[in-house]
């Protein structure tokens, strides 16, 4: 896989939680993945924004499922580049069954 963004995050957004997979350059060029889960209150989403900004994340990607992505997008927009992708294009992929795997796949 070709690396397009060295500091990126995949977000799996739900009604009560956001699972984030942050990928950054690790030792000797291998990627370093950090997984964290946040709540969906404004204070908890601001923690997510702070974590991504402090980690020098440049782009976040999330699915456009329902309307749960909107508050996350609104808080991230301006702090970094945010992509909202069509859930139909990523849900059909085989083998993805957990929030963490979804977030990792979106980050990659």
Backbone atoms as SQL, in Angstrom:
CREATE TABLE atoms (id INTEGER PRIMARY KEY, chain TEXT, resi INTEGER, resn TEXT, atom TEXT, x REAL, y REAL, z REAL);
INSERT INTO atoms VALUES
  (1, 'A', 1, 'UNK', 'N', 0.836, -1.171, 0.000),
  (2, 'A', 1, 'UNK', 'CA', 0.000, 0.000, 0.000),
  (3, 'A', 1, 'UNK', 'C', 0.885, 1.239, 0.000),
  (4, 'A', 2, 'UNK', 'N', 0.521, 2.208, -0.816),
  (5, 'A', 2, 'UNK', 'CA', 1.255, 3.457, -0.891),
  (6, 'A', 2, 'UNK', 'C', 0.754, 4.409, 0.192),
  (7, 'A', 3, 'UNK', 'N', 1.675, 4.986, 0.943),
  (8, 'A', 3, 'UNK', 'CA', 1.318, 5.925, 2.002),
  (9, 'A', 3, 'UNK', 'C', 1.064, 7.294, 1.386),
  (10, 'A', 4, 'UNK', 'N', -0.140, 7.817, 1.587),
  (11, 'A', 4, 'UNK', 'CA', -0.485, 9.135, 1.065),
  (12, 'A', 4, 'UNK', 'C', -0.416, 10.200, 2.151),
  (13, 'A', 5, 'UNK', 'N', -0.765, 9.826, 3.374),
  (14, 'A', 5, 'UNK', 'CA', -0.735, 10.741, 4.512),
  (15, 'A', 5, 'UNK', 'C', 0.016, 10.046, 5.643),
  (16, 'A', 6, 'UNK', 'N', 1.030, 10.699, 6.198),
  (17, 'A', 6, 'UNK', 'CA', 1.846, 10.078, 7.232),
  (18, 'A', 6, 'UNK', 'C', 1.206, 10.142, 8.613),
  (19, 'A', 7, 'UNK', 'N', 0.320, 11.087, 8.837),
  (20, 'A', 7, 'UNK', 'CA', -0.370, 11.236, 10.121),
  (21, 'A', 7, 'UNK', 'C', -1.864, 11.314, 9.822),
  (22, 'A', 8, 'UNK', 'N', -2.553, 10.184, 9.908),
  (23, 'A', 8, 'UNK', 'CA', -3.975, 10.161, 9.559),
  (24, 'A', 8, 'UNK', 'C', -4.758, 9.364, 10.594),
  (25, 'A', 9, 'UNK', 'N', -6.083, 9.579, 10.582),
  (26, 'A', 9, 'UNK', 'CA', -6.935, 8.933, 11.561),
  (27, 'A', 9, 'UNK', 'C', -8.218, 8.447, 10.899),
  (28, 'A', 10, 'UNK', 'N', -8.595, 7.216, 11.188),
  (29, 'A', 10, 'UNK', 'CA', -9.883, 6.674, 10.781),
  (30, 'A', 10, 'UNK', 'C', -10.816, 6.718, 11.974),
  (31, 'A', 11, 'UNK', 'N', -12.052, 7.181, 11.761),
  (32, 'A', 11, 'UNK', 'CA', -13.018, 7.318, 12.847),
  (33, 'A', 11, 'UNK', 'C', -14.242, 6.475, 12.559),
  (34, 'A', 12, 'UNK', 'N', -14.577, 5.596, 13.480),
  (35, 'A', 12, 'UNK', 'CA', -15.818, 4.824, 13.390),
  (36, 'A', 12, 'UNK', 'C', -16.791, 5.477, 14.370),
  (37, 'A', 13, 'UNK', 'N', -17.779, 6.181, 13.848),
  (38, 'A', 13, 'UNK', 'CA', -18.668, 7.022, 14.644),
  (39, 'A', 13, 'UNK', 'C', -19.993, 6.314, 14.898),
  (40, 'A', 14, 'UNK', 'N', -20.399, 6.306, 16.152),
  (41, 'A', 14, 'UNK', 'CA', -21.687, 5.744, 16.560),
  (42, 'A', 14, 'UNK', 'C', -22.423, 6.761, 17.422),
  (43, 'A', 15, 'UNK', 'N', -23.602, 6.397, 17.861),
  (44, 'A', 15, 'UNK', 'CA', -24.417, 7.317, 18.654),
  (45, 'A', 15, 'UNK', 'C', -23.735, 7.707, 19.962),
  (46, 'A', 16, 'UNK', 'N', -23.114, 6.748, 20.649),
  (47, 'A', 16, 'UNK', 'CA', -22.547, 7.016, 21.965),
  (48, 'A', 16, 'UNK', 'C', -21.038, 6.902, 22.036),
  (49, 'A', 17, 'UNK', 'N', -20.386, 6.569, 20.918),
  (50, 'A', 17, 'UNK', 'CA', -18.925, 6.443, 20.954),
  (51, 'A', 17, 'UNK', 'C', -18.312, 6.707, 19.590),
  (52, 'A', 18, 'UNK', 'N', -17.036, 7.085, 19.630),
  (53, 'A', 18, 'UNK', 'CA', -16.223, 7.271, 18.434),
  (54, 'A', 18, 'UNK', 'C', -14.930, 6.497, 18.659),
  (55, 'A', 19, 'UNK', 'N', -14.675, 5.503, 17.803),
  (56, 'A', 19, 'UNK', 'CA', -13.428, 4.756, 17.867),
  (57, 'A', 19, 'UNK', 'C', -12.473, 5.360, 16.851),
  (58, 'A', 20, 'UNK', 'N', -11.285, 5.730, 17.312),
  (59, 'A', 20, 'UNK', 'CA', -10.296, 6.392, 16.469),
  (60, 'A', 20, 'UNK', 'C', -9.050, 5.526, 16.337),
  (61, 'A', 21, 'UNK', 'N', -8.572, 5.395, 15.112),
  (62, 'A', 21, 'UNK', 'CA', -7.300, 4.724, 14.842),
  (63, 'A', 21, 'UNK', 'C', -6.375, 5.751, 14.213),
  (64, 'A', 22, 'UNK', 'N', -5.363, 6.156, 14.945),
  (65, 'A', 22, 'UNK', 'CA', -4.385, 7.134, 14.478),
  (66, 'A', 22, 'UNK', 'C', -3.152, 6.384, 13.988),
  (67, 'A', 23, 'UNK', 'N', -2.766, 6.641, 12.747),
  (68, 'A', 23, 'UNK', 'CA', -1.571, 6.023, 12.178),
  (69, 'A', 23, 'UNK', 'C', -0.516, 7.104, 11.988),
  (70, 'A', 24, 'UNK', 'N', 0.646, 6.872, 12.589),
  (71, 'A', 24, 'UNK', 'CA', 1.773, 7.800, 12.478),
  (72, 'A', 24, 'UNK', 'C', 3.024, 7.005, 12.118),
  (73, 'A', 25, 'UNK', 'N', 4.066, 7.667, 11.614),
  (74, 'A', 25, 'UNK', 'CA', 5.298, 6.944, 11.309),
  (75, 'A', 25, 'UNK', 'C', 5.931, 6.403, 12.588),
  (76, 'A', 26, 'UNK', 'N', 6.298, 5.153, 12.544),
  (77, 'A', 26, 'UNK', 'CA', 6.943, 4.526, 13.692),
  (78, 'A', 26, 'UNK', 'C', 8.430, 4.357, 13.461),
  (79, 'A', 27, 'UNK', 'N', 9.015, 3.539, 14.298),
  (80, 'A', 27, 'UNK', 'CA', 10.452, 3.281, 14.194),
  (81, 'A', 27, 'UNK', 'C', 10.768, 2.589, 12.872),
  (82, 'A', 28, 'UNK', 'N', 11.827, 3.033, 12.249),
  (83, 'A', 28, 'UNK', 'CA', 12.347, 2.447, 11.008),
  (84, 'A', 28, 'UNK', 'C', 11.299, 2.387, 9.902),
  (85, 'A', 29, 'UNK', 'N', 10.402, 3.372, 9.868),
  (86, 'A', 29, 'UNK', 'CA', 9.456, 3.485, 8.770),
  (87, 'A', 29, 'UNK', 'C', 8.188, 2.669, 8.888),
  (88, 'A', 30, 'UNK', 'N', 8.106, 1.797, 9.883),
  (89, 'A', 30, 'UNK', 'CA', 6.881, 1.012, 10.040),
  (90, 'A', 30, 'UNK', 'C', 5.802, 1.882, 10.690),
  (91, 'A', 31, 'UNK', 'N', 4.539, 1.686, 10.304),
  (92, 'A', 31, 'UNK', 'CA', 3.476, 2.527, 10.873),
  (93, 'A', 31, 'UNK', 'C', 3.187, 2.175, 12.331),
  (94, 'A', 32, 'UNK', 'N', 2.874, 3.194, 13.096),
  (95, 'A', 32, 'UNK', 'CA', 2.495, 3.026, 14.498),
  (96, 'A', 32, 'UNK', 'C', 0.998, 3.331, 14.610),
  (97, 'A', 33, 'UNK', 'N', 0.212, 2.387, 15.110),
  (98, 'A', 33, 'UNK', 'CA', -1.230, 2.566, 15.251),
  (99, 'A', 33, 'UNK', 'C', -1.597, 2.762, 16.712),
  (100, 'A', 34, 'UNK', 'N', -2.386, 3.794, 16.964),
  (101, 'A', 34, 'UNK', 'CA', -2.916, 4.042, 18.298),
  (102, 'A', 34, 'UNK', 'C', -4.440, 4.005, 18.204),
  (103, 'A', 35, 'UNK', 'N', -5.063, 3.223, 19.055),
  (104, 'A', 35, 'UNK', 'CA', -6.523, 3.092, 19.065),
  (105, 'A', 35, 'UNK', 'C', -7.050, 3.701, 20.353),
  (106, 'A', 36, 'UNK', 'N', -8.041, 4.599, 20.219),
  (107, 'A', 36, 'UNK', 'CA', -8.697, 5.179, 21.393),
  (108, 'A', 36, 'UNK', 'C', -10.180, 5.298, 21.116),
  (109, 'A', 37, 'UNK', 'N', -10.962, 5.229, 22.180),
  (110, 'A', 37, 'UNK', 'CA', -12.403, 5.387, 22.077),
  (111, 'A', 37, 'UNK', 'C', -12.827, 6.586, 22.905),
  (112, 'A', 38, 'UNK', 'N', -13.677, 7.402, 22.322),
  (113, 'A', 38, 'UNK', 'CA', -14.173, 8.615, 22.966),
  (114, 'A', 38, 'UNK', 'C', -15.688, 8.579, 23.015),
  (115, 'A', 39, 'UNK', 'N', -16.256, 9.278, 23.979),
  (116, 'A', 39, 'UNK', 'CA', -17.701, 9.459, 24.029),
  (117, 'A', 39, 'UNK', 'C', -18.114, 10.520, 23.031),
  (118, 'A', 40, 'UNK', 'N', -19.404, 10.818, 22.984),
  (119, 'A', 40, 'UNK', 'CA', -19.893, 11.765, 21.990),
  (120, 'A', 40, 'UNK', 'C', -20.397, 13.079, 22.591),
  (121, 'A', 41, 'UNK', 'N', -20.097, 13.331, 23.850),
  (122, 'A', 41, 'UNK', 'CA', -20.418, 14.648, 24.396),
  (123, 'A', 41, 'UNK', 'C', -19.422, 15.657, 23.816),
  (124, 'A', 42, 'UNK', 'N', -19.757, 16.915, 23.871),
  (125, 'A', 42, 'UNK', 'CA', -18.871, 17.945, 23.324),
  (126, 'A', 42, 'UNK', 'C', -17.503, 17.899, 23.984),
  (127, 'A', 43, 'UNK', 'N', -17.473, 17.760, 25.295),
  (128, 'A', 43, 'UNK', 'CA', -16.189, 17.717, 26.010),
  (129, 'A', 43, 'UNK', 'C', -15.342, 16.536, 25.553),
  (130, 'A', 44, 'UNK', 'N', -15.952, 15.372, 25.369),
  (131, 'A', 44, 'UNK', 'CA', -15.203, 14.192, 24.947),
  (132, 'A', 44, 'UNK', 'C', -14.739, 14.319, 23.493),
  (133, 'A', 45, 'UNK', 'N', -15.559, 14.933, 22.644),
  (134, 'A', 45, 'UNK', 'CA', -15.144, 15.146, 21.261),
  (135, 'A', 45, 'UNK', 'C', -14.016, 16.175, 21.170),
  (136, 'A', 46, 'UNK', 'N', -14.022, 17.156, 22.054),
  (137, 'A', 46, 'UNK', 'CA', -12.914, 18.118, 22.096),
  (138, 'A', 46, 'UNK', 'C', -11.621, 17.438, 22.537),
  (139, 'A', 47, 'UNK', 'N', -11.711, 16.412, 23.403),
  (140, 'A', 47, 'UNK', 'CA', -10.538, 15.612, 23.765),
  (141, 'A', 47, 'UNK', 'C', -9.987, 14.907, 22.533),
  (142, 'A', 48, 'UNK', 'N', -10.884, 14.382, 21.694),
  (143, 'A', 48, 'UNK', 'CA', -10.479, 13.732, 20.446),
  (144, 'A', 48, 'UNK', 'C', -9.740, 14.728, 19.561),
  (145, 'A', 49, 'UNK', 'N', -10.300, 15.914, 19.382),
  (146, 'A', 49, 'UNK', 'CA', -9.662, 16.953, 18.558),
  (147, 'A', 49, 'UNK', 'C', -8.286, 17.299, 19.112),
  (148, 'A', 50, 'UNK', 'N', -8.193, 17.514, 20.421),
  (149, 'A', 50, 'UNK', 'CA', -6.905, 17.848, 21.046),
  (150, 'A', 50, 'UNK', 'C', -5.878, 16.748, 20.822),
  (151, 'A', 51, 'UNK', 'N', -6.297, 15.491, 20.984),
  (152, 'A', 51, 'UNK', 'CA', -5.397, 14.344, 20.802),
  (153, 'A', 51, 'UNK', 'C', -4.864, 14.313, 19.361),
  (154, 'A', 52, 'UNK', 'N', -5.754, 14.514, 18.390),
  (155, 'A', 52, 'UNK', 'CA', -5.328, 14.472, 16.990),
  (156, 'A', 52, 'UNK', 'C', -4.403, 15.633, 16.647),
  (157, 'A', 53, 'UNK', 'N', -4.718, 16.825, 17.137),
  (158, 'A', 53, 'UNK', 'CA', -3.877, 17.997, 16.865),
  (159, 'A', 53, 'UNK', 'C', -2.498, 17.821, 17.511),
  (160, 'A', 54, 'UNK', 'N', -2.462, 17.356, 18.759),
  (161, 'A', 54, 'UNK', 'CA', -1.187, 17.148, 19.452),
  (162, 'A', 54, 'UNK', 'C', -0.351, 16.054, 18.794),
  (163, 'A', 55, 'UNK', 'N', -1.023, 15.118, 18.115),
  (164, 'A', 55, 'UNK', 'CA', -0.324, 14.028, 17.424),
  (165, 'A', 55, 'UNK', 'C', 0.068, 14.414, 16.004),
  (166, 'A', 56, 'UNK', 'N', -0.175, 15.670, 15.626),
  (167, 'A', 56, 'UNK', 'CA', 0.158, 16.193, 14.303),
  (168, 'A', 56, 'UNK', 'C', -0.606, 15.491, 13.183),
  (169, 'A', 57, 'UNK', 'N', -1.808, 15.039, 13.494),
  (170, 'A', 57, 'UNK', 'CA', -2.667, 14.402, 12.498),
  (171, 'A', 57, 'UNK', 'C', -3.078, 15.460, 11.471),
  (172, 'A', 58, 'UNK', 'N', -3.039, 15.095, 10.187),
  (173, 'A', 58, 'UNK', 'CA', -3.387, 16.044, 9.139),
  (174, 'A', 58, 'UNK', 'C', -4.734, 15.759, 8.490),
  (175, 'A', 59, 'UNK', 'N', -5.238, 14.528, 8.630),
  (176, 'A', 59, 'UNK', 'CA', -6.500, 14.171, 7.982),
  (177, 'A', 59, 'UNK', 'C', -7.245, 13.130, 8.807),
  (178, 'A', 60, 'UNK', 'N', -8.557, 13.275, 8.864),
  (179, 'A', 60, 'UNK', 'CA', -9.421, 12.293, 9.525),
  (180, 'A', 60, 'UNK', 'C', -10.477, 11.844, 8.524),
  (181, 'A', 61, 'UNK', 'N', -10.797, 10.551, 8.544),
  (182, 'A', 61, 'UNK', 'CA', -11.776, 9.976, 7.629),
  (183, 'A', 61, 'UNK', 'C', -12.839, 9.266, 8.447),
  (184, 'A', 62, 'UNK', 'N', -14.118, 9.512, 8.099),
  (185, 'A', 62, 'UNK', 'CA', -15.222, 8.841, 8.791),
  (186, 'A', 62, 'UNK', 'C', -16.316, 8.504, 7.795),
  (187, 'A', 63, 'UNK', 'N', -17.148, 7.550, 8.163),
  (188, 'A', 63, 'UNK', 'CA', -18.281, 7.163, 7.329),
  (189, 'A', 63, 'UNK', 'C', -19.441, 8.129, 7.534),
  (190, 'A', 64, 'UNK', 'N', -20.278, 8.231, 6.524),
  (191, 'A', 64, 'UNK', 'CA', -21.436, 9.127, 6.599),
  (192, 'A', 64, 'UNK', 'C', -22.674, 8.361, 7.064),
  (193, 'A', 65, 'UNK', 'N', -22.570, 7.668, 8.174),
  (194, 'A', 65, 'UNK', 'CA', -23.663, 6.872, 8.692),
  (195, 'A', 65, 'UNK', 'C', -24.622, 7.744, 9.494),
  (196, 'A', 66, 'UNK', 'N', -25.892, 7.755, 9.093),
  (197, 'A', 66, 'UNK', 'CA', -26.895, 8.538, 9.814),
  (198, 'A', 66, 'UNK', 'C', -26.478, 9.987, 9.926),
  (199, 'A', 67, 'UNK', 'N', -26.734, 10.577, 11.079),
  (200, 'A', 67, 'UNK', 'CA', -26.322, 11.962, 11.303),
  (201, 'A', 67, 'UNK', 'C', -25.305, 12.064, 12.436),
  (202, 'A', 68, 'UNK', 'N', -24.813, 10.924, 12.925),
  (203, 'A', 68, 'UNK', 'CA', -23.876, 10.917, 14.052),
  (204, 'A', 68, 'UNK', 'C', -22.542, 11.556, 13.712),
  (205, 'A', 69, 'UNK', 'N', -22.173, 11.588, 12.452),
  (206, 'A', 69, 'UNK', 'CA', -20.892, 12.144, 12.031),
  (207, 'A', 69, 'UNK', 'C', -20.867, 13.666, 12.094),
  (208, 'A', 70, 'UNK', 'N', -22.015, 14.314, 12.068),
  (209, 'A', 70, 'UNK', 'CA', -22.073, 15.776, 11.939),
  (210, 'A', 70, 'UNK', 'C', -21.392, 16.530, 13.087),
  (211, 'A', 71, 'UNK', 'N', -21.649, 16.199, 14.364),
  (212, 'A', 71, 'UNK', 'CA', -20.948, 16.926, 15.436),
  (213, 'A', 71, 'UNK', 'C', -19.431, 16.694, 15.402),
  (214, 'A', 72, 'UNK', 'N', -19.035, 15.487, 15.052),
  (215, 'A', 72, 'UNK', 'CA', -17.603, 15.178, 14.962),
  (216, 'A', 72, 'UNK', 'C', -16.978, 16.026, 13.856),
  (217, 'A', 73, 'UNK', 'N', -17.628, 16.063, 12.715),
  (218, 'A', 73, 'UNK', 'CA', -17.142, 16.860, 11.589),
  (219, 'A', 73, 'UNK', 'C', -17.036, 18.337, 11.977),
  (220, 'A', 74, 'UNK', 'N', -18.075, 18.863, 12.599),
  (221, 'A', 74, 'UNK', 'CA', -18.095, 20.281, 12.961),
  (222, 'A', 74, 'UNK', 'C', -16.948, 20.664, 13.893),
  (223, 'A', 75, 'UNK', 'N', -16.585, 19.777, 14.812),
  (224, 'A', 75, 'UNK', 'CA', -15.501, 20.081, 15.740),
  (225, 'A', 75, 'UNK', 'C', -14.119, 19.879, 15.112),
  (226, 'A', 76, 'UNK', 'N', -14.004, 18.918, 14.201),
  (227, 'A', 76, 'UNK', 'CA', -12.710, 18.652, 13.565),
  (228, 'A', 76, 'UNK', 'C', -12.404, 19.626, 12.433),
  (229, 'A', 77, 'UNK', 'N', -13.448, 20.086, 11.746),
  (230, 'A', 77, 'UNK', 'CA', -13.258, 20.976, 10.599),
  (231, 'A', 77, 'UNK', 'C', -12.559, 22.253, 11.051),
  (232, 'A', 78, 'UNK', 'N', -11.508, 22.587, 10.377),
  (233, 'A', 78, 'UNK', 'CA', -10.717, 23.762, 10.738),
  (234, 'A', 78, 'UNK', 'C', -9.449, 23.375, 11.486),
  (235, 'A', 79, 'UNK', 'N', -9.528, 22.300, 12.280),
  (236, 'A', 79, 'UNK', 'CA', -8.338, 21.833, 12.996),
  (237, 'A', 79, 'UNK', 'C', -7.486, 20.948, 12.088),
  (238, 'A', 80, 'UNK', 'N', -8.135, 20.201, 11.193),
  (239, 'A', 80, 'UNK', 'CA', -7.458, 19.337, 10.244),
  (240, 'A', 80, 'UNK', 'C', -8.392, 19.057, 9.078),
  (241, 'A', 81, 'UNK', 'N', -7.877, 18.407, 8.055),
  (242, 'A', 81, 'UNK', 'CA', -8.701, 18.049, 6.900),
  (243, 'A', 81, 'UNK', 'C', -9.608, 16.885, 7.290),
  (244, 'A', 82, 'UNK', 'N', -10.885, 16.962, 6.932),
  (245, 'A', 82, 'UNK', 'CA', -11.848, 15.922, 7.304),
  (246, 'A', 82, 'UNK', 'C', -12.540, 15.415, 6.046),
  (247, 'A', 83, 'UNK', 'N', -12.554, 14.099, 5.896),
  (248, 'A', 83, 'UNK', 'CA', -13.268, 13.472, 4.782),
  (249, 'A', 83, 'UNK', 'C', -14.428, 12.675, 5.345),
  (250, 'A', 84, 'UNK', 'N', -15.578, 12.814, 4.729),
  (251, 'A', 84, 'UNK', 'CA', -16.750, 11.993, 5.042),
  (252, 'A', 84, 'UNK', 'C', -16.983, 11.129, 3.814),
  (253, 'A', 85, 'UNK', 'N', -16.873, 9.805, 4.003),
  (254, 'A', 85, 'UNK', 'CA', -16.969, 8.887, 2.871),
  (255, 'A', 85, 'UNK', 'C', -18.301, 8.155, 2.896),
  (256, 'A', 86, 'UNK', 'N', -18.705, 7.681, 1.747),
  (257, 'A', 86, 'UNK', 'CA', -19.960, 6.957, 1.602),
  (258, 'A', 86, 'UNK', 'C', -19.857, 5.598, 2.291),
  (259, 'A', 87, 'UNK', 'N', -20.725, 5.352, 3.247),
  (260, 'A', 87, 'UNK', 'CA', -20.699, 4.095, 4.010),
  (261, 'A', 87, 'UNK', 'C', -20.942, 2.888, 3.117),
  (262, 'A', 88, 'UNK', 'N', -21.709, 3.045, 2.061),
  (263, 'A', 88, 'UNK', 'CA', -21.976, 1.924, 1.151),
  (264, 'A', 88, 'UNK', 'C', -20.706, 1.419, 0.481),
  (265, 'A', 89, 'UNK', 'N', -19.736, 2.297, 0.278),
  (266, 'A', 89, 'UNK', 'CA', -18.505, 1.897, -0.386),
  (267, 'A', 89, 'UNK', 'C', -17.575, 1.108, 0.522),
  (268, 'A', 90, 'UNK', 'N', -17.729, 1.246, 1.824),
  (269, 'A', 90, 'UNK', 'CA', -16.824, 0.544, 2.735),
  (270, 'A', 90, 'UNK', 'C', -17.503, -0.572, 3.515),
  (271, 'A', 91, 'UNK', 'N', -18.802, -0.574, 3.627),
  (272, 'A', 91, 'UNK', 'CA', -19.499, -1.610, 4.383),
  (273, 'A', 91, 'UNK', 'C', -19.483, -2.959, 3.683),
  (274, 'A', 92, 'UNK', 'N', -19.351, -2.970, 2.374),
  (275, 'A', 92, 'UNK', 'CA', -19.407, -4.214, 1.618),
  (276, 'A', 92, 'UNK', 'C', -18.103, -5.008, 1.679),
  (277, 'A', 93, 'UNK', 'N', -17.088, -4.467, 2.319),
  (278, 'A', 93, 'UNK', 'CA', -15.813, -5.165, 2.366),
  (279, 'A', 93, 'UNK', 'C', -15.871, -6.336, 3.332),
  (280, 'A', 94, 'UNK', 'N', -15.366, -7.502, 2.923),
  (281, 'A', 94, 'UNK', 'CA', -15.452, -8.700, 3.764),
  (282, 'A', 94, 'UNK', 'C', -14.505, -8.649, 4.962),
  (283, 'A', 95, 'UNK', 'N', -14.895, -9.302, 6.037),
  (284, 'A', 95, 'UNK', 'CA', -14.028, -9.483, 7.183),
  (285, 'A', 95, 'UNK', 'C', -14.003, -8.366, 8.196),
  (286, 'A', 96, 'UNK', 'N', -14.663, -7.271, 7.951),
  (287, 'A', 96, 'UNK', 'CA', -14.661, -6.159, 8.897),
  (288, 'A', 96, 'UNK', 'C', -15.864, -6.306, 9.812),
  (289, 'A', 97, 'UNK', 'N', -15.602, -6.515, 11.096),
  (290, 'A', 97, 'UNK', 'CA', -16.718, -6.767, 11.986),
  (291, 'A', 97, 'UNK', 'C', -16.683, -5.958, 13.280),
  (292, 'A', 98, 'UNK', 'N', -15.608, -5.240, 13.538),
  (293, 'A', 98, 'UNK', 'CA', -15.515, -4.509, 14.805),
  (294, 'A', 98, 'UNK', 'C', -15.278, -3.030, 14.550),
  (295, 'A', 99, 'UNK', 'N', -15.552, -2.222, 15.558),
  (296, 'A', 99, 'UNK', 'CA', -15.311, -0.784, 15.462),
  (297, 'A', 99, 'UNK', 'C', -13.838, -0.493, 15.225),
  (298, 'A', 100, 'UNK', 'N', -12.972, -1.233, 15.912),
  (299, 'A', 100, 'UNK', 'CA', -11.529, -1.025, 15.765),
  (300, 'A', 100, 'UNK', 'C', -11.084, -1.355, 14.343),
  (301, 'A', 101, 'UNK', 'N', -11.549, -2.466, 13.785),
  (302, 'A', 101, 'UNK', 'CA', -11.183, -2.830, 12.412),
  (303, 'A', 101, 'UNK', 'C', -11.716, -1.808, 11.416),
  (304, 'A', 102, 'UNK', 'N', -12.926, -1.307, 11.648),
  (305, 'A', 102, 'UNK', 'CA', -13.476, -0.273, 10.770),
  (306, 'A', 102, 'UNK', 'C', -12.602, 0.979, 10.803),
  (307, 'A', 103, 'UNK', 'N', -12.222, 1.405, 12.001),
  (308, 'A', 103, 'UNK', 'CA', -11.394, 2.602, 12.144),
  (309, 'A', 103, 'UNK', 'C', -10.022, 2.399, 11.499),
  (310, 'A', 104, 'UNK', 'N', -9.429, 1.211, 11.693),
  (311, 'A', 104, 'UNK', 'CA', -8.137, 0.918, 11.095),
  (312, 'A', 104, 'UNK', 'C', -8.232, 0.934, 9.562),
  (313, 'A', 105, 'UNK', 'N', -9.289, 0.335, 9.031),
  (314, 'A', 105, 'UNK', 'CA', -9.456, 0.290, 7.587),
  (315, 'A', 105, 'UNK', 'C', -9.619, 1.692, 7.020),
  (316, 'A', 106, 'UNK', 'N', -10.395, 2.515, 7.677),
  (317, 'A', 106, 'UNK', 'CA', -10.582, 3.893, 7.214),
  (318, 'A', 106, 'UNK', 'C', -9.272, 4.677, 7.260),
  (319, 'A', 107, 'UNK', 'N', -8.465, 4.452, 8.284),
  (320, 'A', 107, 'UNK', 'CA', -7.179, 5.146, 8.400),
  (321, 'A', 107, 'UNK', 'C', -6.222, 4.706, 7.289),
  (322, 'A', 108, 'UNK', 'N', -6.238, 3.435, 7.000),
  (323, 'A', 108, 'UNK', 'CA', -5.339, 2.922, 5.944),
  (324, 'A', 108, 'UNK', 'C', -5.814, 3.376, 4.591);
